[in-house]
């Protein structure tokens, strides 16, 4: 089995295990937006709260116990609460009528689902809007909001 795949599974299993003992897992994260980090080499995003760490890639560890999950940065010694994790969805091919809600910079929730769309340089639409999500099968595609088109960098599913 691929070592990267296995390490990704271990991170996910540890992150979402309700019986998790105090654990520390070595990770490397890249800040991709305000309060949103990508695990380097993985298709997993971590949403944080009150996190003001630098934009560049950093060595960190994911510290978990029964009541909290935190990213702790090695250099700065700062930490951030992790409030959610998302995994890149296997994208279907086609166009889908969706209702989206702006969550944060280039991050939209798809109403009535656990799915989220990560866009590139898209308008910040604060209200719920009907849209058409066109996917190429790789999770990439276009989000059509009225006359506006946004490049889709991925469709993600929130992990419980």
C-alpha positions as a printed Julia matrix, in Angstrom:
160×3 Matrix{Float64}:
   0.0    0.0     0.0
   1.25   3.52   -0.82
   2.95   5.11    2.24
   1.47   8.58    1.52
  -2.02   7.09    1.22
  -1.57   5.13    4.45
  -0.29   8.2     6.34
  -3.3   10.19    5.07
  -5.65   7.49    6.34
  -3.93   7.49    9.73
  -4.29  11.26   10.02
  -7.99  11.08    9.16
  -8.62   8.16   11.52
  -6.85   9.91   14.38
  -8.54  13.22   13.66
 -12.04  11.83   13.8
 -11.73   9.12   16.4
 -14.03  10.08   19.3
 -11.84   8.05   21.65
  -8.6    9.71   20.62
  -6.06   9.87   23.41
  -3.76  12.86   23.56
  -1.83  12.44   20.3
   0.6   14.42   18.23
   0.92  13.76   14.49
   3.65  15.4    12.43
   2.2   17.35    9.48
   3.25  20.05    7.05
   0.61  22.66    6.21
   0.24  25.38    3.63
  -2.06  28.33    4.29
  -4.34  28.65    1.24
  -6.84  31.21    2.59
  -7.84  32.9     5.79
  -8.5   30.14    8.35
  -7.9   27.38    5.75
  -4.83  25.12    5.55
  -3.94  22.27    3.2
  -2.01  19.25    4.4
   1.02  19.17    2.1
   0.91  16.19   -0.24
  -2.67  15.32    0.74
  -6.13  16.24   -0.54
  -7.23  17.33    2.93
  -8.06  20.87    4.09
  -8.25  21.98    7.72
 -10.45  24.9     8.77
  -9.12  26.8    11.77
 -10.36  29.45   14.18
  -8.36  32.52   15.31
  -5.29  31.54   13.33
  -2.8   34.21   12.29
   0.2   32.19   11.22
   2.36  33.07    8.2
   1.29  32.2     4.66
   4.24  29.98    3.77
   4.56  26.24    4.26
   5.37  25.25    7.81
   6.25  22.19    9.8
   3.66  21.64   12.45
   1.95  18.93   14.38
  -1.69  18.12   14.86
  -2.35  17.86   18.59
  -5.53  16.06   19.57
  -7.33  14.94   22.68
 -10.96  14.25   23.61
 -11.9   17.92   23.81
  -9.77  19.72   21.21
  -7.81  19.53   18.0
  -5.05  22.06   17.29
  -2.37  22.79   14.73
   0.81  23.76   16.59
   3.48  25.48   14.51
   7.05  24.49   15.35
   8.85  27.78   14.56
   6.43  30.29   16.05
   5.07  27.99   18.78
   1.64  29.43   18.01
  -1.42  27.21   17.76
  -4.81  27.28   16.08
  -8.01  25.43   16.89
  -9.08  23.07   14.12
 -12.86  23.28   13.68
 -13.38  21.09   10.6
 -11.62  18.92    8.03
 -12.53  18.41    4.37
 -11.47  15.78    1.85
 -11.36  16.33   -1.9
 -14.36  14.57   -3.43
 -14.13  12.29   -6.41
 -15.72  14.55   -8.98
 -18.41  13.44  -11.32
 -18.6   14.66  -14.89
 -21.46  16.98  -15.77
 -23.36  20.09  -14.81
 -25.29  20.37  -11.57
 -27.84  22.94  -10.44
 -26.88  23.98   -6.9
 -27.62  26.65   -4.32
 -24.43  28.08   -2.86
 -23.68  30.18    0.21
 -20.47  32.18    0.63
 -18.53  30.96    3.68
 -15.15  32.7     3.28
 -12.65  33.74    0.62
 -13.12  31.42   -2.41
 -15.06  28.9    -0.29
 -18.76  28.19   -0.88
 -21.1   25.74    0.85
 -23.51  23.78   -1.34
 -26.87  23.97    0.45
 -28.4   20.81    1.9
 -25.13  18.85    1.53
 -21.79  18.38    3.29
 -20.06  19.62    0.15
 -18.07  22.78   -0.41
 -16.62  24.37   -3.55
 -13.14  25.89   -3.54
 -12.85  28.53   -6.24
 -10.14  30.77   -7.6
 -10.62  34.55   -7.69
 -14.39  34.39   -7.35
 -16.68  37.17   -6.19
 -17.73  37.13   -2.56
 -21.46  36.57   -2.83
 -22.9   36.98    0.66
 -26.39  35.65    0.03
 -27.63  32.26   -1.1
 -27.52  32.05   -4.88
 -28.55  29.55   -7.51
 -25.57  28.42   -9.57
 -24.5   25.78  -12.07
 -21.5   23.67  -11.11
 -19.82  22.14  -14.18
 -17.24  19.46  -13.39
 -14.69  17.76  -15.62
 -14.39  14.58  -13.57
 -11.2   15.55  -11.75
 -13.0   17.81   -9.27
 -12.08  20.84  -11.36
 -14.43  22.86  -13.49
 -16.47  26.04  -13.49
 -19.03  27.58  -11.15
 -21.56  29.74  -13.04
 -23.26  32.32  -10.81
 -25.56  34.34  -13.02
 -23.25  35.87  -15.63
 -20.15  35.32  -13.52
 -17.86  32.34  -14.09
 -15.43  31.13  -11.45
 -12.74  28.5   -11.8
 -13.34  25.53   -9.47
 -10.22  24.18   -7.77
 -12.06  21.34   -6.09
 -15.23  20.07   -4.49
 -14.68  18.99   -0.89
 -16.73  16.95    1.55
 -16.8   17.83    5.24
 -15.64  14.96    7.4
 -17.54  14.18   10.59
